[in-house]
Amino acid sequence: MYPLKKLVPKIKFTQEEDDRLIEVIERLGTRDWEGIAQEMKHQTPRQCRERWNNYLSPSITSDPWTSQEDELLDSLYDEFGSKWSKIAEYFPNRSANGIRNRYKLRQRRILKEKKKAEKLLKNNQNKNHESNKNDIKGNTDISEKSIDEILLKKNEDLYSLFEDGTDHYQIFFGTCS
């Protein structure tokens, strides 16, 4: 009845088509996707069903994900893998497609943060390596005196945080009023 998948163009639903699909489903229900598609003219039964189930159904929420939902999603993915329909059974107001999209978005963010952290770590290691090379090249005999001077300077900076009257002093020694 419908042409092969290759011959069916992928056309985005317009607002008018969304409104029409909602009206047709209100009349016919969600059991006869063939009949619904015939009334829609330019969409296949599958396109109509997926548009309804993933975007238009009033039972689907577009509310922001909570941290509890994210944790549940991670746990269910560990258990079921990428069986999105199975995972969707645990999220009554989210579509399988929406769940998959959320999982993939979070994975991209995690990967991006991981790469950023690795880059920062590598840059810090390179800076430390360069600093050590300069110390070795410029002053092959790092004396106890220079180490003590460095430690003393760091301690002075630390002590300045706790000078009497500073906020840090009041917080640390409990003299806040």
N, C-alpha and C positions, 0 to 999 in steps of 0.2 A: 504494500500500500504506500509506504514512504520510500523515497529513494535511499540508496546506500549512504552510509555516513559521509563518504567523501563528497557526495553531491549536496549535502545539506550544509548551507553556509552558516557560519557562526555569527549570528547577528544579536547584538545586545537588545534587551527588551527596552522599549521606550516607556515613559510614564503612562502614556495612553494604553499601551499593551498590558502593563502591570494592572492598571485600573480595570481593563477588560477581563483579564484573567481572574481577578478577584470577583468580579461580577458573575462570570461564568461558573466559578467554583461555588459561589453562594447559591446559585440555581441548581447545579448538577451534583455538588459534593465532590469528594476526592477519590471516587472509586473508578470512574470511567475516563481515563486519561486520553483514550482514543477520541471519545466524543468531545472532550474539552479542546483537544488539539484541532479538531475539525472546525470548531467555532472560532479558534484563534487564527486560522488561515495560514500563517507563516511559520509556525513552530511545531515541532514534533511532540508527541506525547511525553517523551523523556525530557525535553526542554521545559515543557509546562510543569511537569512534576517536580523537576529539580529547582525551578524558579520558585515554585510555591513552597516546597519543603525547606529550602535553604535561605530564602529571603522574605517571602511575603506572608507566610503563615503567622497569624497572630500569636501562636504559641511560642514562636522563636523570639528570644530577647536579644537586643543589641546593647544591653547594659555592659559597662566595663567589667572585665574579669576580676574576681576577687583573688586574694592570695590563697585562700582555701581551695578555690577552683583550680588554680594553677598547680597546687600541691597534689590535688586529686588527679589531675590530668597527668602529671609526671608519674605518679604511682600506677595509674591504669596503663600508661604507655609501657612502663617497665613490665607489666603483667601481660598485656595483649599485643604489644607491638603496634603496628600501624593499622590495626583493625578498627577504623574510625567509627563504623556503624555499631560495633560492640561497645566501644568507649562511650558513644553517644547515649547508650541506654542509661548511663549514670548521670547524664546531664539532660534532664527532661525539657529544658527550655533553650537548648543549644543544638544547632544542626551539626551533623557529622562533618560537613564541609567547614563550618565555622570553627569546630574543634580542631580539625587538621590545620587550618590557617593559623590558629592561635599557637599551636604547638610549634609549627615551623617558624613563626615570627619569633618566638622565645628562643628557639635554637639559634637563629641568625644573630639575635642580640647577645646571647651567651658567647658565641664564636667571636663576634666583634670585640666584646670585652676581653676575652681571652687573648686575642691577637694584640689588643692595645696594651694589656698587662705584660705580655711577652716582649713587646717593643720597648716599653719603659724599663723593664728589667735588663734587656740587652743594652740599652743606652746607658743605664747606670753602671753596668759592668764595664762597658767601654770607657766611661769617664773615670771609674776607679782604676782601671788598667792604665790609662794615660797618666793619671795622677801618680800612680806608683812608678811608672817609667820615668816621669819627670823627677821625682824624688831620687830615684836611683841614679839617673844621669847627672842631675845637677848637684847632688850631694850624696855621694856613695856611702858616706859614714853618717847615718842619722844618729845623732848623739842622744843620750839620756836627757840632756838639757832641753833639746828641741821637743822631745816627747812630753816632758814635764810642762813646757810652755804651752803646748797645745791643750793638755789636760787642764791646766790652770785657767786658760782662757774659757774653756767650756764650762768649768765650774763657776767662773765669774758670771757668765751668762745665766747659768742656772740659779745662782744665788740672787741675782738681780730680780728674778721673778718673785722672790719671797721677801723682798725688803719690807720693813715695817710700814704699814699704811697702804700697800698695794692690794688690789682685789685678790690676787693669788694668795697673798699672805693671810688676808682675812678669811678666805675660803679654807685654806689649808689648816690654819690654826684655830678656826671656829670663832673668830672675833666679829663676824658679821652681825649687824644689829637689825 
